[in-house]
Amino acid sequence: MQNEPGSADFAARVHQTFQIHYGARSGELAQRAVELIDVSELAPAGATGREQFSLIFCDPDASAYLPQHIYPVEHETLGRMEIFLVPIGPGPDGMRYQAIFS
């Protein structure tokens, strides 16, 4: 996509797989497949015109842990984007990560 994806772009992809790229192994990034499980509106677009929303991703491996960091995240339709992810702990379905756009 040419423009930064908005909440509607992500909402249309709930329960789809995204790849988080991290670390370096012999010059190549490793990756983890996560599922987008929630998109929540935080506030209407303000004077800046920028949407405020959050995303929750889930890694089915509850023991997996990536520290908070900006990661390249890739989706087959949305493409590759840099997203600041924060681990929010394990849930019943795996390790959860949150991204907030404001």
N, C-alpha and C positions, 0 to 999 in steps of 0.2 A: 504494500500500500504506500502511496505517496505521502499522505498526511498521517499524523500520529493517530492511532486508533482511539476511539472514544468508548464510553460505557456500552452503547448499543452494539458496537462491533464485538466487544467481549461477551456481552449478554447472549448474542446469537451463537456463541461457541462454548457455553456452559456444558460440561461433561465431555468436552473434547480434550485431546492430548496436546500438551505443549512440551517442548524440550528445554531444560535449563542446562546451559553449557557452563562448566566450571573447571578450575584447576588446569594443570598442564601435565600431560604425560608424553614425554619425548616430543614436545612441541605441539601436541594435539590436545584440544580440550576434551575432557570427559563430559558425559551428559546424563541427565536423569529425566525420565519421562514422568510428568505430573499431569494431573487432571484439574482443569479449572472447575471449581465446585460452587463458586458464589461470586456474583457481581452485585454490589450495593451502592446506590446513590448516596452521597454524603451531604451534598448541598447543590442547589441550582447554580448554574454558571453565574459568576459575579461580574463585576465591572471588567475583569480581564477576558471574559468570554470563555474561560477554561472550565471544563466540567470537573467536578469533584466526586470521585468514586473510589471504591476499594475492590480488590480482587482477592479471592482466597484460592490457592492452589493446594492440592493434596498429593503427596508422594505415598504410594501404597506401602512402602517400607517405613514403618513407624520408627525404626532405629536409624534411619537415614537422617543426617543433619548437615545442613549447609548454613554457615554463619551469615548474619545480615551483611549484605553486599550488593553492589550493582552487578547483575548477571545478564549476559546475552540470553534472551528467551526467544524461542522460535516456534512458529505455528505455520502449518502448511498453507493457510490462506492469508493470514495477517503478516507473514514474513518474520524477519528478525528485528528485535528491538531490545534496547537496554532498559532493564527494570530493576529498581531497588526492592529487594525481597527481604522480609524479616521473618524469621521462624517464630511461629506463635505456639508451637508445641504439638505434641501428638494428639490426635483425635481418635475416635472409634474406627476410622477408616485409613489412618496413616499420619505421617508428619505433615503439618500444615504450615503454609507460608502466606504472608499477606503483602500486598503491594497497595500503596495509597497514591492516587493521582489527585493533586490539588493545584 
